[in-house]
Amino acid sequence: MTLDRRIVTLLACLTVGTVVGVWYAVTHHERTQSYDDDDNDTDAEPGTFASTSLKSVTVVFRHGDRSPAFDYKTFPNIYENNFPEGKGQLTKIGKQHMYQKGKLFRRLYNGFISDLYLDHEILVKTTKYSRTFMSAAMVLAGMYPPKYYQKWSFSETVWQPIPISNDSPDQTMLFRNGSCPYTIWFMKNDNDVIINNYNETQIEELLSHLSEKCGIPINIEAMFDLYDLFKSMISNELQLPEWINHEQFQLMELIYYEQTRRVYNNKKIQNIIIGPLIKQISLNMELQSNSPDYIKTKNNMHLYAGHDMTLGTMMYFLGNNKIKLPDFGASAHFHLYLNKTIKVFYYNKWDNENGEEMSIPKCGYSCNLDDFVNLINNEMSTEWEQDCQIEGN
């Protein structure tokens, strides 16, 4: 090979090497930069409850906005046209709201919970419904956007996989799937009581009107399902049918709230639905309180995704009988402090930034842990299967 050819070959190699080096530097910088984007968020302000005296937190929340579970002949395409997710599923709006709910949890507890997701720090459980599971996933996406080494994609992403289990002690399913004889008996008899407590003629006229417009027989129980459909339509920004006027809707709402109030306030139903859950919460707090104050124990935050029945019976058990119906994304927050006292806060909606501190029965606004545990043990039996039976059978 001549000297000139060697020089040309050397220059070509140097040129290729330079180009490759520049390409690597640029792409490596872009990739590194993608990991660094938005990581300044880690310097966010400490959360509202980021106190060094806070030992553990348990949050029970209702799922996000969902599609209804009821349809009727004269509105045959309601799901195809308005709720493509199917019956009883988390809607697009519900996903957005629960993502924002997760961001709210971050604002409340930033500093108490780490900026990065840590497996030993938080435990998440849901009921066996897809809408609660998906709501929990959206909440976690809002709480723990991936940062630093947890960014698993070179493209922008707002979520990371976080474990969720569907073995919540919440027993709402017993009320909904008809497997608890007592709740079936109670609802049937309570519907008769409600009719007797209101203007029977007015209710009969309403049911007749609804039956005609829906194309199917509508009794009290079906009216509750129809009202639920209307509420789902409203929450998803849809117009109600023109044949339901304001006065009729108000009467449906009044009867619905009366029925839910009677259900939430029933001690036996409270024990059946939330007894196992609230006993688990008190047990978790006992275990947390027995660890040394200077040690951050495993799972110092518990999240339970549930239903309106979960929050409603829980709030009535705790003495809050003013709520009519827990809204989508409502939440109850149980705080255990280093001095072994408990406080409870209630947020009535997914976007409520300022919760209400709850007075705990026989305690007040601050309850000694032992007193709280005694309250649960005295008021909640462990005979849940027996409670589901109808007395005399």
Phi, psi and omega per residue, in radians:
M1 nan 2.298 -3.126
T2 -1.247 2.866 3.135
L3 -1.099 -0.698 -3.123
D4 -1.106 -0.709 -3.118
R5 -1.175 -0.644 3.093
R6 -1.105 -0.710 3.136
I7 -1.118 -0.754 3.130
V8 -1.084 -0.767 -3.141
T9 -1.093 -0.744 3.131
L10 -1.094 -0.757 3.139
L11 -1.121 -0.667 3.128
A12 -1.121 -0.735 3.127
C13 -1.125 -0.735 3.117
L14 -1.091 -0.685 -3.132
T15 -1.133 -0.815 3.122
V16 -1.083 -0.748 3.138
G17 -1.077 -0.704 3.139
T18 -1.136 -0.778 3.138
V19 -1.065 -0.797 -3.140
V20 -1.089 -0.721 3.138
G21 -1.111 -0.741 3.110
V22 -1.129 -0.755 3.127
W23 -1.040 -0.767 -3.128
Y24 -1.132 -0.753 -3.103
A25 -1.088 -0.753 -3.117
V26 -1.163 -0.856 -3.096
T27 -1.172 -0.653 3.117
H28 -1.129 -0.677 3.106
H29 -1.129 -0.719 -3.135
E30 -1.108 -0.735 -3.126
R31 -1.168 -0.758 3.110
T32 -1.093 -0.716 3.137
Q33 -1.091 -0.638 -3.137
S34 -1.115 -0.539 3.098
Y35 -1.304 -0.511 -3.069
D36 -1.492 -0.322 -3.096
D37 -0.988 2.340 3.061
D38 1.178 0.065 -3.130
D39 -1.280 -0.187 3.018
N40 -1.141 -0.225 3.093
D41 -1.078 -0.319 -3.113
T42 -1.155 -0.285 3.112
D43 -1.590 0.348 -3.131
A44 -1.071 2.787 -3.122
E45 -1.080 2.588 3.046
P46 -1.007 2.539 -3.113
G47 -1.162 2.860 3.141
T48 -0.950 -0.646 -3.087
F49 -1.898 0.387 -3.110
A50 -1.402 1.022 -3.137
S51 -1.639 2.482 3.109
T52 -1.170 -0.249 3.135
S53 -1.517 -0.118 -3.122
L54 -1.415 2.182 -3.057
K55 -1.692 -0.823 3.132
S56 -2.680 2.780 -3.098
V57 -2.365 2.365 2.982
T58 -2.176 2.238 3.134
V59 -2.125 2.224 3.046
V60 -1.952 2.133 -3.082
F61 -2.313 2.644 3.059
R62 -1.429 2.581 3.103
H63 -1.055 2.977 3.132
G64 -1.392 -3.130 -3.123
D65 -0.912 2.344 -3.103
R66 -2.218 2.917 3.001
S67 -1.369 2.768 3.127
P68 -1.290 3.079 3.121
A69 -2.179 0.428 -3.050
F70 -2.378 2.437 3.035
D71 -2.451 2.939 -3.108
Y72 -2.574 2.836 -2.927
K73 -1.058 -0.678 -3.041
T74 -1.428 0.049 3.091
F75 -2.379 1.086 -2.923
P76 -1.211 -0.450 -3.035
N77 -1.885 0.452 -3.068
I78 -1.066 -0.677 -3.112
Y79 -1.362 -0.750 3.127
E80 -1.054 -0.700 -3.056
N81 -1.521 -0.582 -2.985
N82 -2.110 -0.446 -3.106
F83 -2.321 1.233 -3.099
P84 -1.111 -0.258 3.125
E85 -1.174 -0.402 -3.071
G86 1.805 3.133 -3.064
K87 -1.247 2.346 3.021
G88 1.173 0.397 -3.070
Q89 -1.825 2.702 3.075
L90 -1.119 2.248 -3.109
T91 -1.581 3.018 3.097
K92 -1.019 -0.770 3.106
I93 -1.104 -0.695 3.105
G94 -1.068 -0.686 3.097
K95 -1.113 -0.774 3.136
Q96 -1.092 -0.744 -3.110
H97 -1.153 -0.708 -3.113
M98 -1.279 -0.504 3.008
Y99 -1.101 -0.736 3.080
Q100 -1.185 -0.577 3.075
K101 -1.074 -0.705 3.082
G102 -1.089 -0.682 3.080
K103 -1.124 -0.620 3.076
L104 -1.107 -0.768 3.097
F105 -1.021 -0.673 3.092
R106 -1.097 -0.737 3.128
R107 -1.169 -0.541 3.133
L108 -1.334 -0.653 -2.937
Y109 -2.121 0.201 3.104
N110 -1.045 2.194 -3.056
G111 1.837 -0.719 3.001
F112 -1.293 -0.754 2.983
I113 -1.739 2.578 -3.103
S114 -1.174 2.756 3.122
D115 -1.199 -0.579 3.097
L116 -1.672 2.621 3.060
Y117 -1.195 2.234 3.085
L118 -2.161 2.189 -3.030
D119 -1.052 -0.607 -3.075
H120 -1.390 -0.118 -2.975
E121 -1.617 -0.556 -2.989
I122 -2.380 2.477 3.096
L123 -2.191 2.293 -3.038
V124 -2.178 2.234 3.123
K125 -2.316 2.599 3.124
T126 -2.362 2.934 2.970
T127 -1.353 3.057 -3.065
K128 -1.523 0.823 3.062
Y129 -2.128 2.425 -3.095
S130 -1.100 -0.566 -3.099
R131 -1.181 -0.564 3.092
T132 -1.328 -0.675 3.123
F133 -1.096 -0.813 -3.128
M134 -1.181 -0.624 3.084
S135 -1.089 -0.745 3.103
A136 -1.080 -0.706 3.127
A137 -1.105 -0.709 3.119
M138 -1.200 -0.674 3.086
V139 -1.056 -0.784 -3.136
L140 -1.141 -0.615 3.075
A141 -1.087 -0.667 3.096
G142 -1.254 -0.564 -3.123
M143 -1.365 -0.667 -2.975
Y144 -2.242 1.168 3.011
P145 -1.107 2.385 -3.063
P146 -1.122 2.366 -3.133
K147 -2.401 2.766 3.117
Y148 0.913 -2.267 -3.077
Y149 -1.203 -0.230 3.140
Q150 -1.441 -0.090 3.018
K151 -1.304 1.942 -3.009
W152 -1.705 -0.094 -3.112
S153 -2.231 2.488 3.080
F154 -1.296 -0.364 3.044
S155 -1.563 2.883 -3.072
E156 -1.150 2.340 3.073
T157 -2.524 2.571 -3.080
V158 -1.938 0.102 -3.072
W159 -2.423 2.859 2.985
Q160 -2.505 2.637 -3.132
P161 -1.197 2.250 3.128
I162 -2.314 2.330 -3.075
P163 -1.064 2.413 3.050
I164 -2.382 2.349 3.072
S165 -1.982 2.642 -3.083
N166 -1.885 0.659 -3.141
D167 -2.004 0.691 3.094
S168 -1.056 2.485 3.069
P169 -1.208 -0.136 3.094
D170 -0.980 2.193 -3.063
Q171 -1.890 0.500 3.106
T172 -0.970 -0.556 -3.117
M173 -1.000 -0.579 3.125
L174 -1.067 -0.598 -3.129
F175 -1.326 -0.566 -3.002
R176 -1.587 -0.512 -3.037
N177 -1.678 0.076 3.055
G178 1.279 0.335 -3.105
S179 -1.634 0.009 3.138
C180 -1.984 1.833 -3.071
P181 -0.982 -0.630 -3.094
Y182 -1.118 -0.766 -3.106
T183 -1.153 -0.623 3.074
I184 -1.109 -0.820 3.125
W185 -1.067 -0.768 -3.113
F186 -1.090 -0.812 -3.094
M187 -1.108 -0.721 3.139
K188 -1.093 -0.837 -3.125
N189 -1.234 -0.593 -3.113
D190 -1.236 -0.569 3.083
N191 -1.057 -0.699 3.103
D192 -1.139 -0.688 3.122
V193 -1.106 -0.749 -3.128
I194 -1.078 -0.769 3.130
I195 -1.052 -0.730 -3.139
N196 -1.186 -0.455 -3.106
N197 -1.439 -0.228 -3.128
Y198 -2.050 3.128 3.105
N199 -1.216 1.824 -3.026
E200 -1.056 -0.683 3.139
T201 -1.114 -0.729 -3.138
Q202 -1.115 -0.714 3.127
I203 -1.166 -0.735 3.129
E204 -1.092 -0.691 3.102
E205 -1.125 -0.709 3.121
L206 -1.117 -0.822 -3.123
L207 -1.105 -0.656 3.103
S208 -1.125 -0.760 3.122
H209 -1.097 -0.792 -3.128
L210 -1.130 -0.688 3.126
S211 -1.088 -0.749 -3.131
E212 -1.120 -0.786 -3.067
K213 -1.307 -0.519 -3.114
C214 -1.514 -0.358 -3.139
G215 1.388 0.200 3.091
I216 -2.479 2.723 3.103
P217 -1.123 2.289 3.119
I218 -2.052 1.961 3.002
N219 -1.763 -2.987 -3.097
I220 -1.031 -0.814 -3.109
E221 -1.094 -0.759 3.111
A222 -1.181 -0.534 3.096
M223 -1.122 -0.645 3.085
F224 -1.083 -0.732 3.111
D225 -1.142 -0.666 3.117
L226 -1.172 -0.716 3.086
Y227 -1.070 -0.721 3.105
D228 -1.057 -0.690 3.079
L229 -1.071 -0.786 3.134
F230 -1.089 -0.712 3.132
K231 -1.135 -0.666 3.101
S232 -1.139 -0.667 3.109
M233 -1.116 -0.764 -3.133
I234 -1.111 -0.785 -3.109
S235 -1.146 -0.442 3.111
N236 -1.744 0.326 2.981
E237 1.103 0.700 3.090
L238 -1.907 2.662 3.135
Q239 -1.405 2.434 3.058
L240 -1.301 2.756 3.091
P241 -1.004 2.557 -3.077
E242 -1.185 -0.309 -3.104
W243 -1.469 0.011 3.048
I244 -1.911 2.004 -3.108
N245 -1.621 3.088 -3.042
H246 -1.093 -0.749 -3.103
E247 -1.152 -0.702 3.121
Q248 -1.154 -0.741 3.127
F249 -1.121 -0.697 3.121
Q250 -1.098 -0.690 3.117
L251 -1.154 -0.750 3.067
M252 -1.020 -0.761 -3.127
E253 -1.130 -0.738 -3.139
L254 -1.070 -0.794 -3.141
I255 -1.183 -0.683 3.141
Y256 -1.111 -0.790 3.139
Y257 -1.137 -0.647 3.101
E258 -1.099 -0.722 -3.133
Q259 -1.181 -0.794 3.141
T260 -1.124 -0.647 3.112
R261 -1.050 -0.765 -3.118
R262 -1.189 -0.606 3.091
V263 -1.202 -0.876 -3.103
Y264 -1.050 -0.571 -3.026
N265 -1.534 -0.062 -3.125
N266 -1.370 2.064 -3.048
K267 -1.083 -0.652 -3.137
K268 -1.181 -0.729 3.109
I269 -1.176 -0.664 3.052
Q270 -0.969 -0.819 -3.103
N271 -1.138 -0.700 -3.122
I272 -1.163 -0.801 -2.998
I273 -1.400 -0.896 -3.018
I274 -1.953 -0.033 3.134
G275 -0.920 -0.950 3.139
P276 -1.077 -0.627 -3.110
L277 -1.209 -0.850 -3.061
I278 -1.255 -0.478 3.012
K279 -1.183 -0.660 3.087
Q280 -1.134 -0.694 3.108
I281 -1.076 -0.807 -3.134
S282 -1.145 -0.656 3.103
L283 -1.131 -0.761 3.095
N284 -1.016 -0.721 -3.135
M285 -1.165 -0.679 3.078
E286 -1.061 -0.777 3.136
L287 -1.121 -0.703 3.118
Q288 -1.130 -0.712 -3.064
S289 -1.211 -0.404 -3.096
N290 -1.466 -0.122 3.087
S291 -1.486 2.653 3.127
P292 -0.981 2.548 -3.066
D293 -1.079 -0.493 -3.054
Y294 -1.515 -0.039 -3.134
I295 -1.830 2.270 3.005
K296 -1.456 1.954 -3.030
T297 -1.329 2.912 3.111
K298 -1.171 2.386 3.116
N299 0.966 1.030 3.091
N300 -1.384 0.054 2.977
M301 -2.365 2.260 3.094
H302 -2.092 2.322 3.038
L303 -2.057 2.321 3.072
Y304 -2.172 2.050 3.097
A305 -1.614 2.159 -3.078
G306 -2.399 -2.508 -2.937
H307 -2.306 3.073 3.056
D308 -1.062 -0.636 3.100
M309 -1.095 -0.656 3.112
T310 -1.063 -0.951 -3.088
L311 -1.199 -0.678 -3.100
G312 -1.114 -0.895 3.135
T313 -1.134 -0.607 -3.138
M314 -1.181 -0.751 -3.134
M315 -1.174 -0.696 3.106
Y316 -1.167 -0.659 3.068
F317 -1.053 -0.652 -3.130
L318 -1.482 0.074 3.036
G319 1.681 0.018 3.105
N320 -1.585 1.501 -3.116
N321 -1.727 0.350 3.125
K322 -1.611 -0.389 -3.093
I323 -1.260 2.471 3.121
K324 -1.565 -0.832 -3.124
L325 -2.767 2.125 3.101
P326 -1.036 2.217 -3.098
D327 -1.323 2.934 3.067
F328 -1.015 2.286 3.123
G329 1.427 0.072 3.060
A330 -1.082 2.677 -3.079
S331 -2.626 2.573 3.039
A332 -1.999 2.284 -3.045
H333 -2.050 2.124 3.116
F334 -1.853 2.086 -3.128
H335 -1.927 2.265 3.003
L336 -1.914 2.251 -3.106
Y337 -1.850 2.883 -3.087
L338 -1.049 -0.498 3.134
N339 -1.458 0.240 3.079
K340 1.100 0.682 2.996
T341 -1.979 2.744 -3.097
I342 -2.150 2.425 2.994
K343 -2.232 2.617 -3.133
V344 -2.205 2.360 3.121
F345 -2.189 2.531 -3.122
Y346 -2.163 2.241 3.069
Y347 -1.975 2.065 -2.907
N348 -1.481 0.029 -3.101
K349 -2.832 2.854 -3.081
W350 -1.071 -0.541 -3.076
D351 -1.847 0.228 3.121
N352 -1.310 2.031 -3.107
E353 -1.521 -0.364 -3.045
N354 -2.126 1.712 -3.116
G355 -1.280 2.931 3.126
E356 -1.850 2.198 3.087
E357 -1.273 2.313 -3.046
M358 -1.695 2.492 2.985
S359 -1.491 2.218 -3.105
I360 -1.578 2.311 -3.112
P361 -0.924 2.365 3.100
K362 1.136 0.201 -3.119
C363 -2.278 -0.816 -2.973
G364 1.763 -2.725 -3.044
Y365 -1.384 -0.320 3.074
S366 -2.242 2.172 -3.007
C367 -2.114 2.270 3.031
N368 -1.086 2.440 -3.083
L369 -0.979 -0.770 -3.135
D370 -1.076 -0.693 3.117
D371 -1.162 -0.671 3.123
F372 -1.137 -0.776 3.129
V373 -1.101 -0.721 3.109
N374 -1.111 -0.694 3.098
L375 -1.030 -0.819 -3.130
I376 -1.120 -0.808 -3.093
N377 -1.154 -0.591 -3.124
N378 -1.374 -0.606 -3.054
E379 -1.607 -0.445 -3.079
M380 -1.972 2.023 3.086
S381 -1.431 2.969 3.076
T382 -1.843 0.198 -3.124
E383 -1.643 1.037 -3.021
W384 -1.199 -0.697 3.123
E385 -1.140 -0.669 3.114
Q386 -1.173 -0.655 3.128
D387 -1.110 -0.437 -3.139
C388 -1.329 -0.211 -3.139
Q389 -1.488 2.616 3.113
I390 -1.493 2.248 -3.123
E391 -1.014 2.372 3.132
G392 1.682 -0.224 3.118
N393 -1.652 nan nan
